[in-house]
Amino acid sequence: MLAFKKAILKPTPIQPNRKSEFWAGVRATLPLVVGAIPFGLIFGAVAVTSGITPAGTSAMSAIVFAGSSQFIAAGLVASGASTAIIVVTTLVVNLRHALYAATLAPHMKHLPQRWLLPLGFWLTDESFLVTANRFDQADKSPFKHWFFLGSAIFMYSNWQIVTFIGIIAGQAIPDPRSWGLDFAMIVTFIGMLVPLVKNRPTLIAILVAGITALLSNNLPNQLGLIIAALLGILAGVVAENLLPEDGNEAAKDE
C-alpha cells in the first residue's frame, strides 16, 4: 500500500523517445527562429537588389544555408568583388562551423553517415547552441540526435520561407536596407553568445574579436570580419594556455 501511494504521489517520468526529442528541439529553437525571421527577410530583399537573381537567391539559401555568409556574399556581389574574394571571405566566416562540429562530434560519433551528412549540412549557430545544451544534460536519452534534427529542420524550413518572402518584397521596395531589420539578428547573436561565456578564454576571445571588428569595420571586402575572427580564435587559444581555469589550478596544486 505504501509503495502504491508513493507511485501515485510521484509518478514515473515519461522516457524520452524520437518524437518527444524532435519536438523538444523545435520548441527550444523557436525563440532563435523569431530572431532569424527579420534577418532572412532582409537577406532575400538585399540579395535581389544586389544583382543576384531571385532563383540564385533561393538556391543560395537552399544550398549554402548560412545566413551571415550569405549576407556578406550579397554585399560583396553588390560591391563588385571578385569571385575569389567572395569564396575566401565566406569560407573564413563559416570556419566556426568546424568548431561547432568538433564540439558535437563526441556525442554523435556512433551515428551512421545517413545521419551525419544531413545534420552536418543543417548545422547552424542556433541549432548548435540548443543541441550542445541538450547533449550536456545528464540524462541518458539515446535519441538526443532527434532533438538536433527537430531544431535543424525547423531552422532550415523557416530560412527558405522567409528568404522567399524577402525576395518578393525586395523586388517591390527599392532600398530594403533602410528597414533596419538586420538589427534583430545582431541582438539574437548577442543573446546566443552570453550563455557561452563560461570561462576567461571565451570572454577574451569574444572581446578581442568584437573590438577588432569595430576598429576594422571600414576595411574593404569585409576583410575586417576575417581579421576579427582570426584574432579572436588566436586570443582564445593563447588565453586558454596562459590563463587556466581555477578548477585546473586547484587540481594541479593537489
Rosetta silent file (secondary structure, phi, psi, omega in degrees, C-alpha in Angstrom):
SEQUENCE: MLAFKKAILKPTPIQPNRKSEFWAGVRATLPLVVGAIPFGLIFGAVAVTSGITPAGTSAMSAIVFAGSSQFIAAGLVASGASTAIIVVTTLVVNLRHALYAATLAPHMKHLPQRWLLPLGFWLTDESFLVTANRFDQADKSPFKHWFFLGSAIFMYSNWQIVTFIGIIAGQAIPDPRSWGLDFAMIVTFIGMLVPLVKNRPTLIAILVAGITALLSNNLPNQLGLIIAALLGILAGVVAENLLPEDGNEAAKDE
SCORE:     score description
SCORE:     0.000 S_00000001
   1 L     0.000  -41.834  179.219    0.000    0.000    0.000 S_00000001
   2 H   -62.916  -42.290  178.116    2.845    2.395    0.857 S_00000001
   3 H   -63.187  -37.164 -179.875    4.557    1.703   -2.470 S_00000001
   4 H   -64.788  -43.617  179.824    1.249    2.327   -4.270 S_00000001
   5 H   -63.321  -40.238  178.449    0.815    5.703   -2.548 S_00000001
   6 H   -62.841  -38.160  179.955    4.361    6.715   -3.454 S_00000001
   7 H   -66.616  -35.327  179.159    3.713    5.834   -7.084 S_00000001
   8 H   -70.856  -43.949 -178.181    0.570    8.000   -7.083 S_00000001
   9 H   -70.567  -31.765 -177.567    2.286   10.951   -5.431 S_00000001
  10 L  -133.270   83.130 -177.408    5.406   10.673   -7.583 S_00000001
  11 L   -65.910  152.707  178.811    4.601    9.149  -10.983 S_00000001
  12 L   -65.507  127.963 -178.963    7.368    7.652  -13.088 S_00000001
  13 L   -63.473  146.823  179.964    8.707   10.279  -15.534 S_00000001
  14 L   -70.455  129.716 -179.603    7.993    9.712  -19.207 S_00000001
  15 L   -74.633  138.005  177.992   11.051    8.343  -21.002 S_00000001
  16 L   -60.716  145.933  174.114   12.291   10.401  -23.982 S_00000001
  17 L  -136.543 -179.155 -176.555   11.580    8.963  -27.424 S_00000001
  18 H   -57.927  -47.082 -176.778   12.223   10.029  -31.002 S_00000001
  19 H   -65.041  -45.944 -177.884    9.058   12.103  -31.286 S_00000001
  20 H   -65.674  -37.694  178.154    9.442   13.886  -27.949 S_00000001
  21 H   -67.255  -41.943  179.893   13.095   14.726  -28.644 S_00000001
  22 H   -58.296  -50.413 -176.936   12.259   16.026  -32.141 S_00000001
  23 H   -72.860  -26.950  173.687    9.560   18.379  -30.875 S_00000001
  24 H   -65.256  -37.491  176.267   11.685   19.428  -27.913 S_00000001
  25 H   -64.976  -39.034  177.027   14.298   20.567  -30.440 S_00000001
  26 H   -62.687  -48.272 -177.652   11.656   22.548  -32.316 S_00000001
  27 H   -63.420  -40.807 -178.959   10.440   24.238  -29.132 S_00000001
  28 H   -65.748  -27.305 -176.413   13.960   25.067  -27.943 S_00000001
  29 H   -89.212  -14.453 -174.771   14.751   26.708  -31.288 S_00000001
  30 H   -53.673  -48.412  179.604   11.572   28.781  -31.526 S_00000001
  31 H   -60.300  -34.494  179.996   12.959   31.938  -29.818 S_00000001
  32 H   -74.745  -32.032  175.729   16.004   31.865  -32.097 S_00000001
  33 H   -64.046  -40.236  178.504   13.836   31.389  -35.173 S_00000001
  34 H   -58.286  -40.948  177.399   11.920   34.532  -34.230 S_00000001
  35 H   -70.081  -28.579 -178.177   15.197   36.441  -34.280 S_00000001
  36 H   -80.154  -21.209 -176.729   16.216   34.900  -37.610 S_00000001
  37 H   -58.521  -52.383  179.293   12.993   35.851  -39.424 S_00000001
  38 H   -61.025  -35.787 -179.581   13.846   39.559  -39.945 S_00000001
  39 H   -65.023  -41.639  177.877   17.383   38.621  -40.974 S_00000001
  40 H   -66.253  -38.634  178.059   16.097   36.187  -43.602 S_00000001
  41 H   -60.528  -48.768 -176.838   13.629   38.754  -44.916 S_00000001
  42 H   -71.954  -29.428  175.842   16.266   41.414  -45.390 S_00000001
  43 H   -63.124  -49.678 -179.573   18.718   38.914  -46.908 S_00000001
  44 H   -57.488  -39.971 -179.368   16.229   37.925  -49.602 S_00000001
  45 H   -70.902  -44.930 -178.287   15.499   41.574  -50.343 S_00000001
  46 H   -66.501  -38.187 -178.053   19.121   42.724  -50.316 S_00000001
  47 H   -60.958  -45.898 -177.960   20.281   39.812  -52.482 S_00000001
  48 H   -71.656  -29.431  177.118   17.916   40.588  -55.359 S_00000001
  49 H   -82.029   -8.538  177.836   18.697   44.303  -55.179 S_00000001
  50 L   -91.968   -3.117  178.223   22.430   43.455  -55.209 S_00000001
  51 L   108.395   -0.482  175.694   22.196   41.830  -58.620 S_00000001
  52 L   -85.740  134.441 -178.492   21.559   38.197  -57.657 S_00000001
  53 L   -67.349  156.861  175.950   18.577   36.711  -59.453 S_00000001
  54 H   -55.546  -40.077  178.837   15.564   35.517  -57.438 S_00000001
  55 H   -65.575  -41.332  178.746   16.383   31.937  -58.448 S_00000001
  56 H   -65.500  -37.168  178.056   20.000   32.392  -57.414 S_00000001
  57 H   -65.465  -44.650  177.869   18.958   33.877  -54.087 S_00000001
  58 H   -63.361  -40.885  179.658   16.631   30.966  -53.364 S_00000001
  59 H   -65.094  -36.695  178.992   19.318   28.490  -54.398 S_00000001
  60 H   -62.895  -43.254  178.605   21.836   30.162  -52.091 S_00000001
  61 H   -67.366  -34.959 -177.772   19.518   29.759  -49.114 S_00000001
  62 H   -76.354  -35.508 -172.938   18.711   26.174  -50.060 S_00000001
  63 H   -99.681  -41.673 -178.820   22.272   25.027  -50.792 S_00000001
  64 L   -81.446  -50.122  177.474   24.532   27.281  -48.721 S_00000001
  65 L    48.928   59.846  177.480   22.192   27.746  -45.745 S_00000001
  66 L  -150.204   94.807 -168.881   24.476   30.055  -43.764 S_00000001
  67 H   -53.301  -51.583 -175.555   22.824   33.382  -43.046 S_00000001
  68 H   -64.228  -42.643  179.989   25.798   35.548  -42.128 S_00000001
  69 H   -70.870  -32.658  175.794   27.967   34.379  -45.028 S_00000001
  70 H   -64.026  -42.404 -179.998   25.047   34.707  -47.450 S_00000001
  71 H   -63.593  -44.304  178.975   24.515   38.285  -46.332 S_00000001
  72 H   -63.588  -42.719  179.449   28.228   39.048  -46.704 S_00000001
  73 H   -60.936  -40.656  179.054   28.311   37.402  -50.135 S_00000001
  74 H   -62.750  -41.525  178.185   25.379   39.537  -51.300 S_00000001
  75 H   -65.240  -38.016  178.986   27.183   42.673  -50.155 S_00000001
  76 H   -68.617  -37.324  175.786   30.372   41.624  -51.934 S_00000001
  77 H   -61.583  -44.111 -179.715   28.440   40.950  -55.137 S_00000001
  78 H   -63.578  -32.344 -178.668   26.917   44.431  -54.926 S_00000001
  79 H   -85.269   -3.295  178.154   30.369   45.976  -54.447 S_00000001
  80 L    81.091   21.610 -179.827   31.759   44.152  -57.484 S_00000001
  81 L   -65.808  155.350 -179.096   34.197   41.964  -55.545 S_00000001
  82 L   -73.325  161.878  178.809   35.921   39.121  -57.352 S_00000001
  83 H   -60.691  -38.840 -179.426   34.777   35.517  -57.074 S_00000001
  84 H   -61.811  -43.618  179.544   37.962   34.632  -55.190 S_00000001
  85 H   -63.151  -42.361 -179.493   37.317   37.301  -52.541 S_00000001
  86 H   -62.890  -45.273 -178.093   33.724   36.126  -52.099 S_00000001
  87 H   -65.114  -47.796 -177.935   34.747   32.480  -51.729 S_00000001
  88 H   -64.279  -42.965 -178.674   37.614   33.159  -49.294 S_00000001
  89 H   -62.565  -48.935 -178.898   35.550   35.568  -47.172 S_00000001
  90 H   -66.905  -32.126  177.250   32.569   33.245  -46.814 S_00000001
  91 H   -63.811  -47.028 -179.027   34.911   30.313  -46.116 S_00000001
  92 H   -64.588  -42.905  179.349   36.599   32.123  -43.232 S_00000001
  93 H   -59.648  -36.850 -176.937   33.278   33.316  -41.827 S_00000001
  94 L   -88.049    0.467  178.715   31.979   29.739  -41.854 S_00000001
  95 L   -61.195  -23.720  179.156   35.082   28.201  -40.254 S_00000001
  96 H   -61.129  -24.205  179.790   33.296   28.467  -36.911 S_00000001
  97 H   -67.689  -26.764  175.454   31.122   25.564  -38.048 S_00000001
  98 H   -66.060  -37.117  176.567   34.183   23.318  -37.901 S_00000001
  99 H   -68.187  -40.036  176.463   34.490   24.212  -34.210 S_00000001
 100 H   -59.292  -47.218 -178.141   30.794   23.504  -33.713 S_00000001
 101 H   -62.572  -39.423  179.199   31.174   20.114  -35.374 S_00000001
 102 H   -64.515  -34.271  178.626   34.206   19.253  -33.244 S_00000001
 103 H   -68.540  -39.802 -177.174   32.202   20.058  -30.115 S_00000001
 104 H   -83.927  -19.876 -173.243   29.280   17.838  -31.120 S_00000001
 105 H   -53.922  -44.029 -179.121   31.374   15.020  -32.610 S_00000001
 106 H   -60.280  -26.670 -178.433   31.937   13.044  -29.360 S_00000001
 107 H   -86.740  -14.537 -171.932   28.167   12.824  -28.872 S_00000001
 108 H  -122.362    4.613 -174.330   27.415   11.812  -32.458 S_00000001
 109 L   -65.831  -17.815 -179.588   30.311    9.570  -33.499 S_00000001
 110 L   -83.463   -8.984 -175.468   28.132    6.474  -33.147 S_00000001
 111 L   -80.216  148.195  177.103   25.673    7.674  -35.800 S_00000001
 112 L   -75.066  167.934 -177.761   25.779    6.344  -39.389 S_00000001
 113 H   -60.682  -30.244 -179.710   26.564    8.575  -42.360 S_00000001
 114 H   -64.805  -17.790  173.157   22.890    8.874  -43.283 S_00000001
 115 H   -95.268  -44.047 -173.204   22.539   10.912  -40.087 S_00000001
 116 H   -65.525  -40.060 -177.036   25.881   12.706  -40.027 S_00000001
 117 H   -64.132  -52.712  179.268   25.728   14.107  -43.563 S_00000001
 118 H   -66.732  -38.475  179.727   22.358   15.904  -43.332 S_00000001
 119 H   -66.902  -34.772  175.337   22.942   17.073  -39.765 S_00000001
 120 H   -64.490  -40.594  178.102   26.342   18.419  -40.780 S_00000001
 121 H   -65.755  -39.521 -175.935   24.735   20.334  -43.648 S_00000001
 122 L   -83.648    0.317 -177.004   21.983   21.711  -41.395 S_00000001
 123 L   -66.346  122.912  177.445   24.365   22.808  -38.621 S_00000001
 124 L  -131.375  172.472  178.144   23.818   26.488  -37.777 S_00000001
 125 H   -57.974  -45.774 -176.007   24.666   28.775  -34.892 S_00000001
 126 H   -66.205  -47.808 -179.382   21.161   28.434  -33.474 S_00000001
 127 H   -66.079  -35.378  176.485   20.906   24.656  -33.774 S_00000001
 128 H   -61.937  -44.592 -176.439   24.391   24.237  -32.345 S_00000001
 129 H   -59.335  -51.239 -176.317   23.521   26.311  -29.288 S_00000001
 130 H   -73.596  -33.736 -178.766   20.397   24.381  -28.311 S_00000001
 131 H   -71.637  -41.892  177.450   21.801   20.978  -29.322 S_00000001
 132 H   -60.808  -39.220  177.705   25.049   21.408  -27.390 S_00000001
 133 H   -64.966  -38.188  179.164   22.991   22.344  -24.351 S_00000001
 134 H   -66.514  -43.323 -179.952   20.829   19.227  -24.826 S_00000001
 135 H   -65.821  -27.914 -179.541   23.861   16.940  -25.101 S_00000001
 136 H   -76.264  -13.777  179.407   25.296   18.476  -21.924 S_00000001
 137 L   -70.787  148.181 -166.877   22.240   17.432  -19.928 S_00000001
 138 L   -77.226  -16.342 -176.398   22.839   14.458  -17.659 S_00000001
 139 L   -65.152  157.751 -173.893   20.008   12.179  -18.754 S_00000001
 140 L  -100.014   29.564 -179.728   20.911    9.108  -20.816 S_00000001
 141 L   -56.705  129.232  178.450   18.400    9.562  -23.634 S_00000001
 142 L   -85.295    3.642 -174.012   19.638    7.669  -26.732 S_00000001
 143 L  -115.756   26.058 -177.270   17.610    9.950  -29.018 S_00000001
 144 H   -66.324  -24.900  176.977   19.269   13.316  -28.486 S_00000001
 145 H   -67.540  -22.325  173.742   20.228   13.439  -32.164 S_00000001
 146 H   -69.736  -31.683  172.858   16.492   13.624  -32.874 S_00000001
 147 H   -60.004  -47.282  176.760   16.494   16.842  -30.844 S_00000001
 148 H   -58.112  -44.275 -179.032   19.168   18.130  -33.244 S_00000001
 149 H   -61.016  -44.615  179.746   17.056   17.012  -36.203 S_00000001
 150 H   -61.996  -44.360  178.323   13.985   18.873  -34.959 S_00000001
 151 H   -62.624  -45.500 -175.287   15.953   22.052  -34.417 S_00000001
 152 H   -66.082  -45.349 -178.844   17.733   21.807  -37.777 S_00000001
 153 H   -65.897  -38.688  177.722   14.643   21.131  -39.885 S_00000001
 154 H   -61.562  -47.335  179.310   12.772   23.960  -38.169 S_00000001
 155 H   -63.056  -43.283 -177.379   15.601   26.411  -38.868 S_00000001
 156 H   -65.417  -45.839 -179.286   16.016   25.250  -42.469 S_00000001
 157 H   -62.534  -44.020  179.338   12.304   25.430  -43.299 S_00000001
 158 H   -60.830  -43.094 -177.235   11.983   28.865  -41.728 S_00000001
 159 H   -63.475  -39.016  179.520   15.001   30.184  -43.639 S_00000001
 160 H   -66.873  -41.589 -177.550   13.635   29.080  -47.002 S_00000001
 161 H   -66.190  -49.230 -176.045   10.223   30.635  -46.345 S_00000001
 162 H   -70.747  -30.405  174.620   11.463   33.996  -45.093 S_00000001
 163 H   -63.075  -43.578  179.598   14.059   34.242  -47.868 S_00000001
 164 H   -61.621  -43.614  178.394   11.300   33.770  -50.446 S_00000001
 165 H   -62.702  -40.506  178.045    9.171   36.452  -48.786 S_00000001
 166 H   -63.773  -36.695  177.417   12.186   38.763  -48.744 S_00000001
 167 H   -61.429  -45.964  179.498   12.765   38.162  -52.461 S_00000001
 168 H   -62.139  -45.223 -179.279    9.198   39.202  -53.238 S_00000001
 169 H   -66.399  -38.249 -177.903    9.467   42.266  -51.007 S_00000001
 170 H   -65.017  -28.168  178.159   12.876   43.214  -52.392 S_00000001
 171 H   -77.777  -14.794 -178.847   11.503   43.408  -55.915 S_00000001
 172 H  -104.237  -22.733 -176.871    8.834   45.852  -54.730 S_00000001
 173 L  -116.013  123.821 -172.332   10.874   48.021  -52.322 S_00000001
 174 L   -69.304  -31.213 -174.759   13.961   49.809  -53.704 S_00000001
 175 L  -130.017   78.293 -177.153   16.046   50.114  -50.500 S_00000001
 176 H   -66.020  -23.634  179.403   15.466   47.141  -48.171 S_00000001
 177 H   -63.799  -24.398 -178.741   18.495   48.009  -46.021 S_00000001
 178 H   -70.679  -11.741  178.576   16.602   51.044  -44.788 S_00000001
 179 H   -65.376  -32.145 -177.957   14.185   48.752  -42.931 S_00000001
 180 L    76.107   15.458 -176.735   16.792   48.200  -40.219 S_00000001
 181 L   -71.589  -19.643 -179.269   15.650   44.609  -39.718 S_00000001
 182 H   -64.968  -17.349  177.480   19.220   43.302  -39.624 S_00000001
 183 H   -62.666  -30.391 -179.726   19.458   44.686  -36.090 S_00000001
 184 H   -61.552  -37.630 -178.917   17.241   41.812  -34.931 S_00000001
 185 H   -72.553  -33.284  176.724   19.901   39.286  -35.923 S_00000001
 186 H   -61.822  -45.448  178.750   22.604   41.236  -34.102 S_00000001
 187 H   -62.595  -39.852  179.420   20.547   41.090  -30.929 S_00000001
 188 H   -62.362  -43.857  179.648   19.945   37.364  -31.479 S_00000001
 189 H   -65.080  -37.793  177.184   23.672   36.655  -31.823 S_00000001
 190 H   -63.011  -43.124  177.827   24.410   38.634  -28.659 S_00000001
 191 H   -62.868  -31.334  177.764   21.768   36.598  -26.849 S_00000001
 192 H   -75.623  -33.013 -176.526   23.388   33.399  -28.135 S_00000001
 193 H   -72.943  -39.150 -172.640   26.875   34.474  -27.082 S_00000001
 194 H   -54.904  -47.349  179.947   26.101   35.405  -23.487 S_00000001
 195 H   -65.621  -18.295 -178.067   25.332   31.843  -22.262 S_00000001
 196 H   -83.680  -12.583 -178.892   28.553   30.611  -23.874 S_00000001
 197 L   -80.766   83.585 -176.587   30.773   32.923  -21.812 S_00000001
 198 L  -108.534   -6.282  179.694   31.588   30.355  -19.136 S_00000001
 199 L  -152.831  170.833 -175.767   35.326   30.988  -18.724 S_00000001
 200 H   -67.111  -41.604  178.067   38.002   33.627  -19.176 S_00000001
 201 H   -59.013  -39.869  178.368   39.442   32.378  -22.504 S_00000001
 202 H   -64.651  -43.879  179.083   35.997   32.527  -24.118 S_00000001
 203 H   -61.423  -43.607  179.992   35.402   36.033  -22.786 S_00000001
 204 H   -64.172  -42.115  179.414   38.798   37.207  -24.034 S_00000001
 205 H   -60.876  -43.311 -179.631   38.198   35.686  -27.478 S_00000001
 206 H   -65.743  -43.679 -178.936   34.830   37.447  -27.764 S_00000001
 207 H   -64.451  -44.636 -179.922   36.211   40.799  -26.599 S_00000001
 208 H   -63.360  -45.253 -179.944   39.194   40.672  -28.954 S_00000001
 209 H   -64.123  -42.667 -178.546   37.036   39.670  -31.935 S_00000001
 210 H   -65.772  -46.226 -179.897   34.403   42.301  -31.153 S_00000001
 211 H   -64.516  -41.406  178.865   36.857   45.171  -30.666 S_00000001
 212 H   -63.378  -41.119  179.406   38.796   44.182  -33.796 S_00000001
 213 H   -61.961  -39.579  178.906   35.579   44.047  -35.838 S_00000001
 214 H   -67.577  -45.027 -176.762   34.665   47.567  -34.719 S_00000001
 215 H   -69.946  -28.335 -176.288   38.107   49.017  -35.399 S_00000001
 216 L  -106.971   19.764 -174.668   38.425   47.362  -38.817 S_00000001
 217 L   -62.378  -28.153 -175.333   34.845   47.891  -39.957 S_00000001
 218 L   -87.693    0.112  178.049   35.867   50.233  -42.789 S_00000001
 219 L   -67.510  147.485 -177.445   38.236   47.788  -44.491 S_00000001
 220 H   -72.637  157.847  173.385   37.114   46.742  -47.979 S_00000001
 221 H    56.394   32.844  177.709   35.531   43.402  -48.900 S_00000001
 222 H    58.640   26.415  179.879   34.648   42.550  -45.283 S_00000001
 223 H   -63.970  -29.964  178.948   38.330   41.975  -44.508 S_00000001
 224 H   -60.001  -36.839  179.914   37.750   43.344  -41.037 S_00000001
 225 H   -67.363  -39.579  178.138   35.453   40.438  -40.249 S_00000001
 226 H   -63.703  -46.710 -179.655   38.092   37.938  -41.347 S_00000001
 227 H   -62.046  -42.627 -179.653   40.767   39.631  -39.237 S_00000001
 228 H   -62.074  -42.312 -179.915   38.427   39.781  -36.239 S_00000001
 229 H   -64.103  -45.466 -178.316   37.590   36.079  -36.494 S_00000001
 230 H   -66.248  -43.449 -179.912   41.233   35.034  -36.771 S_00000001
 231 H   -68.498  -34.281  177.187   42.412   37.283  -33.926 S_00000001
 232 H   -63.858  -44.545  177.965   39.527   36.152  -31.740 S_00000001
 233 H   -63.122  -44.959  179.916   40.451   32.496  -32.234 S_00000001
 234 H   -60.997  -44.059 -179.923   44.138   33.243  -31.620 S_00000001
 235 H   -63.126  -39.327  178.670   43.338   35.196  -28.448 S_00000001
 236 H   -64.563  -42.106  179.565   41.171   32.366  -27.158 S_00000001
 237 H   -65.231  -45.916  179.571   43.882   29.764  -27.753 S_00000001
 238 H   -62.531  -45.004 -179.274   46.568   31.906  -26.114 S_00000001
 239 H   -63.384  -35.981 -179.953   44.329   32.715  -23.154 S_00000001
 240 H   -65.706  -31.763  179.454   43.455   29.068  -22.661 S_00000001
 241 H   -83.956  -31.036 -176.358   47.137   28.217  -22.353 S_00000001
 242 H   -94.709  -23.632 -176.591   48.163   31.198  -20.213 S_00000001
 243 L  -124.038   74.943  179.309   45.078   31.546  -18.027 S_00000001
 244 L   -63.822  150.319  179.051   43.995   28.109  -16.790 S_00000001
 245 L   -66.258  157.097 -177.541   40.668   27.932  -15.019 S_00000001
 246 H   -57.893  -35.633  179.709   40.588   27.960  -11.222 S_00000001
 247 H   -64.428  -38.748  179.258   39.488   24.331  -11.177 S_00000001
 248 H   -68.887  -36.802  179.900   42.525   23.277  -13.187 S_00000001
 249 H   -66.752  -38.711  178.739   44.836   25.256  -10.927 S_00000001
 250 H   -64.949  -37.955 -179.980   43.361   23.596   -7.860 S_00000001
 251 H   -65.006  -36.766  179.722   43.830   20.185   -9.443 S_00000001
 252 H   -67.862  -38.524 -178.915   47.485   20.997  -10.097 S_00000001
 253 H   -63.352  -34.559  178.815   48.011   22.133   -6.504 S_00000001
 254 L   -68.529    0.000    0.000   46.698   18.823   -5.234 S_00000001
